[in-house]
Amino acid sequence: MGQCILDDNLVHFFDTTGRIILVFDSDGSICYANSTAIDELGISDDSYPHMETIIPSYQEQELSFYDLAMRSFGKNYEMNLYRSNRVCFPANVRFGVWEDIGYAFCIAENVKVLEEVRHELSKVENETKELRDVRNSFVANVTHELRTPLNGIKGHLVQLEALEGNTDKHYDIYKIMNRCSMNMEKIINNILDFNKLQSGRFELEETEFSLSDCIMQVYETNQMRANEKGINFTTTIDEDIPDRLYGDGMHLQQILNNLVSNAIKFTDNGFVKVKVVKVYQLGRKIELFFVVVDSGIGISAEERDKVFESFVQADASITRKYGGTGLGLSITKDLLQMMGSSINLESEKGKGSTFSFSLVLQTMEQAETSVDEAVTDTTHVFRELELERQIEEHTHRLGTEENIAQLKSNMEKLIICIEIGNWMKAEQFAATVKQLLADGDDAWRKQALRMEMAVRKENYEKSVAMYDALKEMIEDSLYVEL
């Protein structure tokens, strides 16, 4: 029978459903039973019984099984099904008809088996919930315990920085300890956020915030690390974007911090840029396009999907060299999904990475913009970034005309800032000079680093001395009148 009306694919499907399936003709004679029916009903696979043997109660309907199937298509019945040993069991039963070939079918599920399955599922769900609660409690307690000594270390670092008579060695040790503390705090925060996201306890906040303040916080948080590595770190916001917005500014800042800190971590020289562009603005609704681009190590096509997985780095060697938990991008992806967005990655091994995403927010004031004027084409952003990338690469290639011009300009601005005591600006110019000399010999790079350290400590005499020494070292070699 199975070979007559059922092809092999359909027979295979019936055998994998886990339900009892019987096919019978207009007289009620069973001509096919799937493997579940054979096992549950205890019937022979070469000698099928009549439907009245399986469901004797059909006679109460005063209908043939075929007529019953035609009249009850789609309906559910609670019936007792009898095994070959005449022991019955309750079942949910449905009927149907293949009119074109003149056969009907019966699909049944053992109620007791269903109840057992539901009970097991409920048990598994309860056990999973208990394990999740234990895990959440453990993570919360451990991270809390870690914060206590970490806060103590941070407090003592503040006192250490304020001590008089610190030498360069003391300051270097302070810097290392401070960076380690910041990294530890970031790891703790990431683990807490990941735990909240996994347990469904993470909530978005909708408040008024300043976009420029948000971007400035991202800049200030990452500027020191960028300066230490000699990376040109810049942020730009389109002028036509309103500053006061309504949305989750705190988690937007967290997303950008994750992307920027990653970009700086994996960029040894060159640049990291943040751009914010308006996609459209209509009424109080505004869509913004955020781009974080770097000239770092890049990611191969095979590795791109991995970087968004929890506790996973694109390459094991990356963890050894750069550290990290592999949670930052996973959290960023989850946060953006909660905010109704997604993250896009474009990258090439050895040629940097570009992360981008868009967010729909609310403006505080109604915009008088027509539909035609509302949408801005964002394709120019990537063209501009690629052009800037090429210019940056050329500028930082030691000895090029652009490199020498930038070096001369930044050296001039640096000594002016040192003379007038504008140490914040002086530190920025010193970091840029160090970056512009990144392709130079060891002596140049070491001297540029010493000069930057002196400027950072606001030591006038030492800064001038380091500046003069560096100027003398590069002046003759680059044939530049600095």
ABEGO torsion letter per residue (X at the ends): XAAAABBAAAAAAAAAAGBBBBBBBAAGBBABBBAAAAAAAGBBAABBBBAAAABAAAAAAGBBAAAAAAAABGBBBBBBBBBAAGBBBBBBBBBBBBAAAGBBBBBBBBAAAAAAAAAAAAAAAAAAAAAAAAAAAAAAAAAAAAAAAAAAAAAAAAAAAABBGBBAAAAAAAAAAAAAAAAAAAAAAAAAAAAAAAAGABBBBBBBBBAAAAAAAAAAAAAAAAAAAGBBBBBBBBAABBABBBEBAAAAAAAAAAAAAAAAAABABEBBBBBBBBABBBEABBBBBBBBBBABAEBBAAAAAAAABBGBBABAAAAAAAEEAGAAAAAAAAAAAAAGBBBBBBBBBGAEBBBBBBBBBBBABBBBBBAAAABBBAAAAAAAAAAAAAAAAAAABBGBAAAAAAAAAAAAAAAAAAAAGBAAAAAAAAAAAAAAAAABBAAAAAAAAAAAAAAAAGBAAAAAAAAAAAAAAAAAAAGBBX
